[in-house]
């Protein structure tokens, strides 16, 4: 994701970073996604964002991972297309992107005859969860209307937003470099070796 932004302007630093990615890929070549059928029939999502992670334009990165029956089915890291003025706003934009994915999966499952209870969306930002659950205030009126789909999904009982400790938020792996221990913990939950 990050390296692809600089394809037209390669530098020695980027070549070194690319080599690190290749080394990582070689070391994880035998990892396989973990699929289990023993979880309840629920759709669960983890979502996270960094704040101004790209210092060239101060845009944040959103990360999300969706689980169905306890198995990962959708995951993504994406640079946000706006500049957030607070970590809560950055997390709210990520939450909005996650809700779009959740709605697409819920609609597909509904068409296939598998209606679901509200999707559990795990977010480590109290501010973002609060923005989704309360009407517009003077602090949130500047946020683009397209991101308020989260509030609509929550009020329609399509999703239930729950605060999760950042230490166990699996979407962290998509938004920022992690210490080896935390990355290993994420891998243990996502992959069979």
C-alpha positions as CSV (number, residue, x, y, z in Angstrom):
1,X,0.0,0.0,0.0
2,X,2.6,2.6,1.1
3,X,5.3,1.7,-1.4
4,X,2.9,1.8,-4.3
5,X,2.5,5.6,-3.7
6,X,6.1,6.2,-4.8
7,X,6.4,4.0,-7.9
8,X,7.2,7.0,-10.1
9,X,9.9,8.4,-7.8
10,X,12.0,5.4,-6.5
11,X,14.8,6.2,-4.1
12,X,17.4,4.1,-2.2
13,X,15.2,4.3,1.0
14,X,12.3,2.8,-1.0
15,X,14.4,0.0,-2.4
16,X,15.5,-0.9,1.1
17,X,11.9,-0.8,2.3
18,X,10.9,-3.0,-0.7
19,X,13.6,-5.5,0.2
20,X,12.2,-5.6,3.8
21,X,8.7,-6.4,2.3
22,X,10.1,-9.2,0.2
23,X,11.9,-10.6,3.2
24,X,8.7,-10.5,5.2
25,X,6.8,-12.2,2.4
26,X,9.4,-15.0,2.2
27,X,9.1,-15.5,5.9
28,X,5.3,-15.8,5.9
29,X,4.9,-17.7,2.6
30,X,3.6,-20.8,4.5
31,X,1.0,-18.9,6.5
32,X,-2.6,-19.7,5.6
33,X,-5.8,-17.9,6.6
34,X,-7.6,-19.6,9.5
35,X,-11.1,-20.8,8.6
36,X,-13.4,-22.2,11.3
37,X,-17.0,-23.2,11.2
38,X,-17.5,-23.4,15.0
39,X,-18.2,-19.7,15.6
40,X,-21.8,-18.5,15.8
41,X,-23.4,-17.1,12.6
42,X,-22.3,-13.5,13.2
43,X,-20.5,-10.9,11.1
44,X,-17.9,-9.0,13.2
45,X,-15.7,-6.1,12.2
46,X,-12.6,-4.5,13.6
47,X,-11.7,-1.0,12.5
48,X,-8.9,1.4,13.2
49,X,-7.1,4.5,11.8
50,X,-4.0,6.4,12.4
51,X,-3.9,10.2,12.5
52,X,-2.0,12.0,9.8
53,X,0.2,8.9,9.3
54,X,1.4,10.2,5.9
55,X,3.5,13.2,6.7
56,X,3.7,14.3,3.1
57,X,0.0,15.3,3.0
58,X,-1.2,14.6,6.6
59,X,-3.8,12.1,5.5
60,X,-4.7,9.2,7.7
61,X,-4.9,5.5,6.9
62,X,-7.9,3.4,7.7
63,X,-7.7,-0.3,8.4
64,X,-10.5,-2.9,8.7
65,X,-11.0,-6.6,8.9
66,X,-14.4,-8.4,8.8
67,X,-15.0,-11.9,10.2
68,X,-17.9,-14.2,9.3
69,X,-18.3,-17.4,11.3
70,X,-15.0,-16.4,13.0
71,X,-13.0,-16.4,9.8
72,X,-11.6,-13.3,8.0
73,X,-13.4,-12.6,4.8
74,X,-12.5,-8.9,4.1
75,X,-9.5,-6.9,5.1
76,X,-8.1,-3.6,3.9
77,X,-5.8,-0.7,4.5
78,X,-6.6,2.5,2.6
79,X,-5.3,6.0,2.7
80,X,-8.2,8.4,3.6
81,X,-9.1,10.9,0.9
82,X,-9.5,13.8,3.4
83,X,-7.4,15.4,6.1
84,X,-8.8,14.7,9.6
85,X,-8.4,17.4,12.3
86,X,-8.5,14.9,15.2
87,X,-8.0,11.3,15.9
88,X,-11.7,10.9,16.6
89,X,-12.5,12.3,13.1
90,X,-9.9,10.0,11.5
91,X,-11.5,7.0,13.3
92,X,-15.0,8.1,12.3
93,X,-13.9,8.2,8.6
94,X,-12.5,4.7,9.0
95,X,-15.7,3.6,10.7
96,X,-17.7,4.9,7.8
97,X,-15.5,3.0,5.3
98,X,-16.1,-0.1,7.5
99,X,-19.8,0.4,7.5
100,X,-19.8,0.4,3.7
101,X,-18.1,-3.0,3.7
102,X,-20.4,-4.3,6.4
103,X,-23.5,-3.2,4.5
104,X,-22.3,-4.9,1.3
105,X,-21.7,-8.2,3.1
106,X,-25.0,-8.0,5.0
107,X,-26.9,-7.3,1.8
108,X,-25.3,-10.2,0.0
109,X,-26.1,-12.6,2.9
110,X,-29.7,-11.3,3.1
111,X,-30.2,-12.0,-0.6
112,X,-28.7,-15.5,-0.1
113,X,-31.3,-16.1,2.7
114,X,-29.0,-15.5,5.8
115,X,-30.4,-12.5,7.7
116,X,-28.1,-11.4,10.5
117,X,-28.4,-9.7,13.8
118,X,-26.7,-6.3,14.1
119,X,-23.1,-6.6,13.1
120,X,-20.6,-6.0,16.0
121,X,-18.2,-3.3,15.0
122,X,-15.2,-3.1,17.3
123,X,-13.5,0.3,17.4
124,X,-10.9,1.6,19.8
125,X,-12.1,5.2,19.7
126,X,-14.7,6.4,22.1
127,X,-14.9,9.7,20.2
128,X,-15.8,8.0,16.9
129,X,-18.3,5.7,18.5
130,X,-19.9,8.8,20.2
131,X,-20.1,10.6,16.9
132,X,-21.9,7.7,15.4
133,X,-24.5,7.5,18.2
134,X,-25.3,11.2,18.7
135,X,-26.9,13.8,16.5
136,X,-24.7,16.4,14.8
137,X,-23.1,18.9,17.2
138,X,-21.0,22.0,16.6
139,X,-17.9,19.8,16.8
140,X,-19.0,17.4,14.1
141,X,-20.9,19.6,11.6
142,X,-17.8,20.1,9.5
143,X,-17.5,16.4,8.8
144,X,-18.6,15.5,5.3
145,X,-22.1,14.1,5.1
146,X,-21.0,11.0,3.3
147,X,-19.3,9.8,6.5
148,X,-22.6,9.9,8.5
149,X,-23.7,6.6,7.0
150,X,-22.3,5.2,10.2
151,X,-24.9,7.1,12.3
152,X,-27.6,5.9,9.9
153,X,-26.5,2.2,10.2
154,X,-26.4,2.4,14.0
155,X,-29.8,4.0,14.3
156,X,-31.3,1.4,11.9
157,X,-29.8,-1.4,14.1
158,X,-27.6,-2.7,11.3
159,X,-24.5,-2.3,13.5
160,X,-23.6,-2.2,17.1
161,X,-20.5,-0.2,17.8
162,X,-18.5,-1.4,20.8
163,X,-15.3,0.1,22.2
164,X,-12.4,-2.4,22.2
165,X,-9.0,-2.0,23.8
166,X,-6.4,-0.9,21.3
167,X,-4.2,-3.8,22.5
168,X,-6.6,-6.3,21.0
169,X,-7.8,-4.4,17.9
170,X,-6.8,-6.6,15.0
171,X,-7.2,-3.7,12.5
172,X,-4.1,-2.0,14.1
173,X,-2.0,-4.3,11.9
174,X,-3.3,-2.4,8.8
175,X,-2.7,1.2,10.0
176,X,0.7,1.3,11.6
177,X,3.9,-0.6,12.3
178,X,3.5,-2.9,15.3
179,X,5.9,-4.3,17.8
180,X,6.9,-7.9,17.0
181,X,4.8,-9.3,19.9
182,X,1.6,-7.6,19.0
183,X,2.0,-8.5,15.3
184,X,2.6,-12.1,16.3
185,X,-0.6,-12.0,18.4
186,X,-2.5,-10.8,15.4
187,X,-1.0,-13.5,13.2
188,X,-1.9,-16.2,15.7
189,X,-5.6,-15.2,15.4
190,X,-5.6,-14.8,11.6
191,X,-3.3,-17.5,10.3
192,X,-2.5,-21.2,10.5
193,X,1.2,-22.0,10.1
